[in-house]
């Protein structure tokens, strides 16, 4: 009987799975092409003061789990001390048995703190002391941790308005890991919030020295920011699309709608849909011009608890899965760009696992001869980034796409220690492939399995995003 929860062969249920992981997956470098780390923290090599700061301060996954255990908000986002918050987390986590938070937390304890204790009230003080003592070591700074994990490249998530100061400093310092920006474009289509959008417009005008008095000027300013990001190594964009609509209109019509925005005239739903469609099309063309990849995150129903939003603000753990997906509208977006020969490489992520087959099938309709796996059915995301969700995503991709071209996993996290989720994914991948071998779905061909695993873990992403070509 295995006594330790996190052991060498955790999640690996056969000798073949163990061979695949330890010999083929584990040695590969990491490319994390979508996370929410701050370049400033990497540049300053900012260490966490304690384990609560690392785990509990910014993680809405954890906040949701603590609320599910009836814990007062004071111990979640409130003014309780860090040790009090950690004690409450230790109270809660035994009730999360099987939840990915349970798995991830113990994996992080083992990998970064060499701690085999289970999180529970009895072990709370021992874990607190052991982790905090370890955090004092110089090798627990972001730079050393990333190097120890064999990270090759990571891409942060950045506002188009960002000056990318710390990306510049990292690049000029000769830091061995590529820390590249990602152009996160949500605020560029936030037309349903006119006040916020006009503030964005004002800042965009200032940093580009363009007087944005028309839609044409707006596109010109965006293009200038894309060029700025590109020159600092950006090769990806990202945007969240809670709902996908397609309402084609002329440039002239959209000029009129944009002028309404500038004069603070109320936009109709049709106006917003038309202007959004136009801007997404223009963004796609810019990305194609620069040979970027665009990431489309689809299916978030945000801030459904209005009382909590009023109390705590947006993005505090009250967002859920949206059941709507207008697959026809999404297809029209892709088709419009494809028709002009300007469809960029695109990664489609869905929050609703019921849409796995829709998106993996749609990806197959727009593949091109200018890039292998040009349209990707993206990694299991947010509410899906656990063993069951990863297996479901990989299975849909196997059945309807080209699994061997998949660009692999990402952390999508603000937690430095969540980079261990690449290990988690690689274990899930190798175990699933071994199961398919054992059920005779795929051949027992070690060279083919090695190629597939190492491509998914590293090579596909490196080639797809063209990181190797960045000077």
JOQUI-V80787 format. One record per residue. N is the residue number from 1. RES is the residue in one letter. OMEGA is omega as a letter, one per 30 degrees, with the letter a starting at -180 (NA if undefined). D_LAST is the distance of its C-alpha to the last C-alpha in whole Angstrom. Layout:
n->N res->RES omega->OMEGA d_last->D_LAST
n->N res->RES omega->OMEGA d_last->D_LAST
//
This chain:
n->1 res->X omega->l d_last->51
n->2 res->X omega->a d_last->48
n->3 res->X omega->a d_last->49
n->4 res->X omega->l d_last->45
n->5 res->X omega->l d_last->43
n->6 res->X omega->a d_last->40
n->7 res->X omega->a d_last->40
n->8 res->X omega->a d_last->38
n->9 res->X omega->l d_last->39
n->10 res->X omega->a d_last->39
n->11 res->X omega->a d_last->39
n->12 res->X omega->a d_last->39
n->13 res->X omega->l d_last->42
n->14 res->X omega->l d_last->43
n->15 res->X omega->l d_last->42
n->16 res->X omega->l d_last->40
n->17 res->X omega->l d_last->38
n->18 res->X omega->l d_last->37
n->19 res->X omega->a d_last->36
n->20 res->X omega->a d_last->34
n->21 res->X omega->a d_last->32
n->22 res->X omega->a d_last->32
n->23 res->X omega->a d_last->31
n->24 res->X omega->a d_last->29
n->25 res->X omega->a d_last->27
n->26 res->X omega->a d_last->28
n->27 res->X omega->a d_last->25
n->28 res->X omega->l d_last->22
n->29 res->X omega->a d_last->19
n->30 res->X omega->l d_last->19
n->31 res->X omega->l d_last->17
n->32 res->X omega->a d_last->19
n->33 res->X omega->l d_last->18
n->34 res->X omega->l d_last->21
n->35 res->X omega->a d_last->22
n->36 res->X omega->l d_last->24
n->37 res->X omega->l d_last->23
n->38 res->X omega->l d_last->22
n->39 res->X omega->l d_last->19
n->40 res->X omega->a d_last->22
n->41 res->X omega->l d_last->23
n->42 res->X omega->l d_last->21
n->43 res->X omega->a d_last->20
n->44 res->X omega->a d_last->23
n->45 res->X omega->a d_last->24
n->46 res->X omega->l d_last->27
n->47 res->X omega->l d_last->29
n->48 res->X omega->l d_last->32
n->49 res->X omega->a d_last->36
n->50 res->X omega->a d_last->37
n->51 res->X omega->l d_last->37
n->52 res->X omega->l d_last->39
n->53 res->X omega->a d_last->36
n->54 res->X omega->a d_last->33
n->55 res->X omega->a d_last->35
n->56 res->X omega->a d_last->37
n->57 res->X omega->a d_last->36
n->58 res->X omega->a d_last->34
n->59 res->X omega->a d_last->34
n->60 res->X omega->l d_last->37
n->61 res->X omega->a d_last->37
n->62 res->X omega->a d_last->39
n->63 res->X omega->l d_last->41
n->64 res->X omega->a d_last->42
n->65 res->X omega->l d_last->43
n->66 res->X omega->l d_last->45
n->67 res->X omega->l d_last->47
n->68 res->X omega->l d_last->48
n->69 res->X omega->l d_last->50
n->70 res->X omega->a d_last->52
n->71 res->X omega->a d_last->50
n->72 res->X omega->a d_last->50
n->73 res->X omega->l d_last->48
n->74 res->X omega->a d_last->48
n->75 res->X omega->a d_last->47
n->76 res->X omega->l d_last->44
n->77 res->X omega->a d_last->42
n->78 res->X omega->a d_last->45
n->79 res->X omega->l d_last->46
n->80 res->X omega->l d_last->47
n->81 res->X omega->a d_last->46
n->82 res->X omega->l d_last->43
n->83 res->X omega->l d_last->45
n->84 res->X omega->l d_last->47
n->85 res->X omega->a d_last->45
n->86 res->X omega->l d_last->44
n->87 res->X omega->l d_last->47
n->88 res->X omega->l d_last->48
n->89 res->X omega->l d_last->45
n->90 res->X omega->l d_last->46
n->91 res->X omega->a d_last->49
n->92 res->X omega->a d_last->48
n->93 res->X omega->l d_last->45
n->94 res->X omega->l d_last->48
n->95 res->X omega->l d_last->49
n->96 res->X omega->a d_last->46
n->97 res->X omega->a d_last->46
n->98 res->X omega->l d_last->44
n->99 res->X omega->l d_last->42
n->100 res->X omega->l d_last->38
n->101 res->X omega->l d_last->38
n->102 res->X omega->a d_last->41
n->103 res->X omega->a d_last->39
n->104 res->X omega->a d_last->35
n->105 res->X omega->a d_last->37
n->106 res->X omega->l d_last->39
n->107 res->X omega->l d_last->35
n->108 res->X omega->l d_last->34
n->109 res->X omega->a d_last->37
n->110 res->X omega->a d_last->37
n->111 res->X omega->a d_last->33
n->112 res->X omega->a d_last->32
n->113 res->X omega->a d_last->36
n->114 res->X omega->a d_last->38
n->115 res->X omega->a d_last->40
n->116 res->X omega->a d_last->43
n->117 res->X omega->l d_last->45
n->118 res->X omega->l d_last->45
n->119 res->X omega->l d_last->45
n->120 res->X omega->a d_last->48
n->121 res->X omega->a d_last->51
n->122 res->X omega->a d_last->52
n->123 res->X omega->a d_last->49
n->124 res->X omega->a d_last->47
n->125 res->X omega->l d_last->48
n->126 res->X omega->l d_last->47
n->127 res->X omega->l d_last->44
n->128 res->X omega->a d_last->43
n->129 res->X omega->a d_last->44
n->130 res->X omega->a d_last->42
n->131 res->X omega->a d_last->39
n->132 res->X omega->l d_last->39
n->133 res->X omega->l d_last->39
n->134 res->X omega->a d_last->36
n->135 res->X omega->l d_last->34
n->136 res->X omega->a d_last->35
n->137 res->X omega->a d_last->33
n->138 res->X omega->a d_last->30
n->139 res->X omega->l d_last->28
n->140 res->X omega->l d_last->29
n->141 res->X omega->a d_last->26
n->142 res->X omega->a d_last->24
n->143 res->X omega->a d_last->21
n->144 res->X omega->l d_last->23
n->145 res->X omega->a d_last->24
n->146 res->X omega->l d_last->21
n->147 res->X omega->a d_last->20
n->148 res->X omega->a d_last->24
n->149 res->X omega->a d_last->23
n->150 res->X omega->l d_last->20
n->151 res->X omega->l d_last->18
n->152 res->X omega->a d_last->15
n->153 res->X omega->l d_last->13
n->154 res->X omega->a d_last->16
n->155 res->X omega->l d_last->16
n->156 res->X omega->a d_last->18
n->157 res->X omega->a d_last->21
n->158 res->X omega->l d_last->21
n->159 res->X omega->l d_last->23
n->160 res->X omega->a d_last->22
n->161 res->X omega->a d_last->24
n->162 res->X omega->l d_last->22
n->163 res->X omega->l d_last->20
n->164 res->X omega->a d_last->17
n->165 res->X omega->a d_last->18
n->166 res->X omega->l d_last->18
n->167 res->X omega->l d_last->14
n->168 res->X omega->a d_last->13
n->169 res->X omega->l d_last->15
n->170 res->X omega->a d_last->14
n->171 res->X omega->a d_last->10
n->172 res->X omega->a d_last->12
n->173 res->X omega->a d_last->14
n->174 res->X omega->l d_last->12
n->175 res->X omega->a d_last->14
n->176 res->X omega->a d_last->13
n->177 res->X omega->l d_last->13
n->178 res->X omega->l d_last->11
n->179 res->X omega->a d_last->13
n->180 res->X omega->l d_last->12
n->181 res->X omega->l d_last->15
n->182 res->X omega->a d_last->17
n->183 res->X omega->a d_last->19
n->184 res->X omega->a d_last->22
n->185 res->X omega->a d_last->25
n->186 res->X omega->a d_last->28
n->187 res->X omega->l d_last->29
n->188 res->X omega->l d_last->29
n->189 res->X omega->a d_last->32
n->190 res->X omega->a d_last->34
n->191 res->X omega->l d_last->37
n->192 res->X omega->l d_last->39
n->193 res->X omega->a d_last->39
n->194 res->X omega->a d_last->40
n->195 res->X omega->l d_last->40
n->196 res->X omega->a d_last->36
n->197 res->X omega->a d_last->35
n->198 res->X omega->l d_last->36
n->199 res->X omega->l d_last->35
n->200 res->X omega->a d_last->31
n->201 res->X omega->l d_last->32
n->202 res->X omega->l d_last->33
n->203 res->X omega->l d_last->30
n->204 res->X omega->l d_last->28
n->205 res->X omega->a d_last->30
n->206 res->X omega->a d_last->29
n->207 res->X omega->l d_last->25
n->208 res->X omega->a d_last->25
n->209 res->X omega->l d_last->28
n->210 res->X omega->l d_last->29
n->211 res->X omega->a d_last->33
n->212 res->X omega->a d_last->33
n->213 res->X omega->l d_last->36
n->214 res->X omega->l d_last->36
n->215 res->X omega->l d_last->34
n->216 res->X omega->l d_last->32
n->217 res->X omega->a d_last->31
n->218 res->X omega->l d_last->30
n->219 res->X omega->l d_last->27
n->220 res->X omega->l d_last->26
n->221 res->X omega->l d_last->25
n->222 res->X omega->a d_last->24
n->223 res->X omega->l d_last->21
n->224 res->X omega->l d_last->20
n->225 res->X omega->l d_last->20
n->226 res->X omega->l d_last->18
n->227 res->X omega->l d_last->15
n->228 res->X omega->l d_last->15
n->229 res->X omega->a d_last->14
n->230 res->X omega->a d_last->12
n->231 res->X omega->l d_last->10
n->232 res->X omega->l d_last->10
n->233 res->X omega->l d_last->8
n->234 res->X omega->l d_last->12
n->235 res->X omega->l d_last->12
n->236 res->X omega->l d_last->16
n->237 res->X omega->l d_last->19
n->238 res->X omega->l d_last->22
n->239 res->X omega->l d_last->26
n->240 res->X omega->l d_last->29
n->241 res->X omega->l d_last->32
n->242 res->X omega->l d_last->36
n->243 res->X omega->l d_last->37
n->244 res->X omega->l d_last->36
n->245 res->X omega->l d_last->38
n->246 res->X omega->a d_last->38
n->247 res->X omega->a d_last->40
n->248 res->X omega->l d_last->39
n->249 res->X omega->a d_last->40
n->250 res->X omega->l d_last->39
n->251 res->X omega->l d_last->37
n->252 res->X omega->l d_last->40
n->253 res->X omega->a d_last->41
n->254 res->X omega->l d_last->38
n->255 res->X omega->l d_last->38
n->256 res->X omega->l d_last->42
n->257 res->X omega->a d_last->41
n->258 res->X omega->l d_last->38
n->259 res->X omega->l d_last->41
n->260 res->X omega->l d_last->43
n->261 res->X omega->a d_last->40
n->262 res->X omega->a d_last->40
n->263 res->X omega->l d_last->44
n->264 res->X omega->l d_last->44
n->265 res->X omega->a d_last->46
n->266 res->X omega->l d_last->46
n->267 res->X omega->l d_last->44
n->268 res->X omega->l d_last->46
n->269 res->X omega->l d_last->44
n->270 res->X omega->l d_last->44
n->271 res->X omega->a d_last->42
n->272 res->X omega->a d_last->40
n->273 res->X omega->a d_last->39
n->274 res->X omega->a d_last->39
n->275 res->X omega->l d_last->36
n->276 res->X omega->l d_last->34
n->277 res->X omega->a d_last->34
n->278 res->X omega->a d_last->33
n->279 res->X omega->l d_last->30
n->280 res->X omega->l d_last->29
n->281 res->X omega->l d_last->29
n->282 res->X omega->l d_last->27
n->283 res->X omega->l d_last->24
n->284 res->X omega->l d_last->24
n->285 res->X omega->l d_last->24
n->286 res->X omega->l d_last->21
n->287 res->X omega->l d_last->19
n->288 res->X omega->l d_last->20
n->289 res->X omega->a d_last->18
n->290 res->X omega->l d_last->15
n->291 res->X omega->l d_last->15
n->292 res->X omega->l d_last->15
n->293 res->X omega->l d_last->18
n->294 res->X omega->l d_last->21
n->295 res->X omega->l d_last->23
n->296 res->X omega->l d_last->27
n->297 res->X omega->a d_last->29
n->298 res->X omega->l d_last->32
n->299 res->X omega->l d_last->36
n->300 res->X omega->l d_last->36
n->301 res->X omega->a d_last->40
n->302 res->X omega->l d_last->39
n->303 res->X omega->a d_last->41
n->304 res->X omega->l d_last->44
n->305 res->X omega->a d_last->47
n->306 res->X omega->l d_last->47
n->307 res->X omega->a d_last->49
n->308 res->X omega->l d_last->47
n->309 res->X omega->l d_last->44
n->310 res->X omega->a d_last->46
n->311 res->X omega->a d_last->47
n->312 res->X omega->a d_last->43
n->313 res->X omega->a d_last->41
n->314 res->X omega->l d_last->39
n->315 res->X omega->a d_last->36
n->316 res->X omega->l d_last->39
n->317 res->X omega->a d_last->39
n->318 res->X omega->l d_last->42
n->319 res->X omega->a d_last->39
n->320 res->X omega->l d_last->40
n->321 res->X omega->l d_last->40
n->322 res->X omega->a d_last->41
n->323 res->X omega->a d_last->43
n->324 res->X omega->l d_last->42
n->325 res->X omega->l d_last->39
n->326 res->X omega->a d_last->40
n->327 res->X omega->l d_last->38
n->328 res->X omega->l d_last->40
n->329 res->X omega->l d_last->38
n->330 res->X omega->l d_last->34
n->331 res->X omega->l d_last->35
n->332 res->X omega->l d_last->36
n->333 res->X omega->a d_last->32
n->334 res->X omega->a d_last->30
n->335 res->X omega->a d_last->33
n->336 res->X omega->l d_last->33
n->337 res->X omega->a d_last->29
n->338 res->X omega->a d_last->29
n->339 res->X omega->l d_last->32
n->340 res->X omega->a d_last->30
n->341 res->X omega->a d_last->27
n->342 res->X omega->l d_last->25
n->343 res->X omega->l d_last->25
n->344 res->X omega->l d_last->22
n->345 res->X omega->a d_last->21
n->346 res->X omega->l d_last->23
n->347 res->X omega->a d_last->24
n->348 res->X omega->l d_last->28
n->349 res->X omega->l d_last->29
n->350 res->X omega->l d_last->33
n->351 res->X omega->a d_last->35
n->352 res->X omega->a d_last->38
n->353 res->X omega->l d_last->38
n->354 res->X omega->a d_last->41
n->355 res->X omega->a d_last->38
n->356 res->X omega->a d_last->36
n->357 res->X omega->l d_last->38
n->358 res->X omega->a d_last->38
n->359 res->X omega->l d_last->34
n->360 res->X omega->l d_last->33
n->361 res->X omega->l d_last->36
n->362 res->X omega->l d_last->34
n->363 res->X omega->a d_last->31
n->364 res->X omega->a d_last->32
n->365 res->X omega->a d_last->34
n->366 res->X omega->l d_last->30
n->367 res->X omega->a d_last->28
n->368 res->X omega->a d_last->27
n->369 res->X omega->l d_last->26
n->370 res->X omega->l d_last->22
n->371 res->X omega->l d_last->21
n->372 res->X omega->a d_last->23
n->373 res->X omega->a d_last->24
n->374 res->X omega->l d_last->23
n->375 res->X omega->a d_last->26
n->376 res->X omega->l d_last->26
n->377 res->X omega->a d_last->29
n->378 res->X omega->a d_last->27
n->379 res->X omega->l d_last->28
n->380 res->X omega->a d_last->31
n->381 res->X omega->l d_last->31
n->382 res->X omega->a d_last->33
n->383 res->X omega->a d_last->36
n->384 res->X omega->a d_last->35
n->385 res->X omega->l d_last->33
n->386 res->X omega->a d_last->35
n->387 res->X omega->a d_last->37
n->388 res->X omega->a d_last->39
n->389 res->X omega->l d_last->36
n->390 res->X omega->l d_last->34
n->391 res->X omega->l d_last->36
n->392 res->X omega->l d_last->37
n->393 res->X omega->a d_last->34
n->394 res->X omega->l d_last->33
n->395 res->X omega->l d_last->37
n->396 res->X omega->l d_last->36
n->397 res->X omega->l d_last->33
n->398 res->X omega->a d_last->35
n->399 res->X omega->a d_last->38
n->400 res->X omega->a d_last->36
n->401 res->X omega->a d_last->32
n->402 res->X omega->a d_last->30
n->403 res->X omega->a d_last->30
n->404 res->X omega->l d_last->28
n->405 res->X omega->a d_last->25
n->406 res->X omega->a d_last->25
n->407 res->X omega->l d_last->22
n->408 res->X omega->a d_last->24
n->409 res->X omega->l d_last->25
n->410 res->X omega->a d_last->23
n->411 res->X omega->a d_last->25
n->412 res->X omega->a d_last->26
n->413 res->X omega->l d_last->27
n->414 res->X omega->a d_last->27
n->415 res->X omega->l d_last->28
n->416 res->X omega->a d_last->26
n->417 res->X omega->l d_last->29
n->418 res->X omega->l d_last->28
n->419 res->X omega->l d_last->25
n->420 res->X omega->l d_last->28
n->421 res->X omega->l d_last->29
n->422 res->X omega->l d_last->26
n->423 res->X omega->l d_last->29
n->424 res->X omega->l d_last->31
n->425 res->X omega->a d_last->30
n->426 res->X omega->l d_last->29
n->427 res->X omega->l d_last->33
n->428 res->X omega->a d_last->34
n->429 res->X omega->a d_last->32
n->430 res->X omega->l d_last->33
n->431 res->X omega->a d_last->37
n->432 res->X omega->l d_last->37
n->433 res->X omega->l d_last->36
n->434 res->X omega->l d_last->39
n->435 res->X omega->l d_last->41
n->436 res->X omega->l d_last->40
n->437 res->X omega->a d_last->41
n->438 res->X omega->l d_last->44
n->439 res->X omega->l d_last->45
n->440 res->X omega->l d_last->45
n->441 res->X omega->l d_last->42
n->442 res->X omega->a d_last->39
n->443 res->X omega->l d_last->40
n->444 res->X omega->a d_last->40
n->445 res->X omega->a d_last->37
n->446 res->X omega->l d_last->35
n->447 res->X omega->l d_last->32
n->448 res->X omega->l d_last->32
n->449 res->X omega->l d_last->32
n->450 res->X omega->l d_last->30
n->451 res->X omega->a d_last->27
n->452 res->X omega->a d_last->28
n->453 res->X omega->a d_last->28
n->454 res->X omega->l d_last->24
n->455 res->X omega->a d_last->23
n->456 res->X omega->a d_last->24
n->457 res->X omega->a d_last->23
n->458 res->X omega->a d_last->19
n->459 res->X omega->a d_last->18
n->460 res->X omega->l d_last->19
n->461 res->X omega->a d_last->17
n->462 res->X omega->l d_last->14
n->463 res->X omega->a d_last->15
n->464 res->X omega->a d_last->16
n->465 res->X omega->l d_last->14
n->466 res->X omega->l d_last->11
n->467 res->X omega->a d_last->9
n->468 res->X omega->a d_last->8
n->469 res->X omega->a d_last->6
n->470 res->X omega->a d_last->4
n->471 res->X omega->NA d_last->0
//
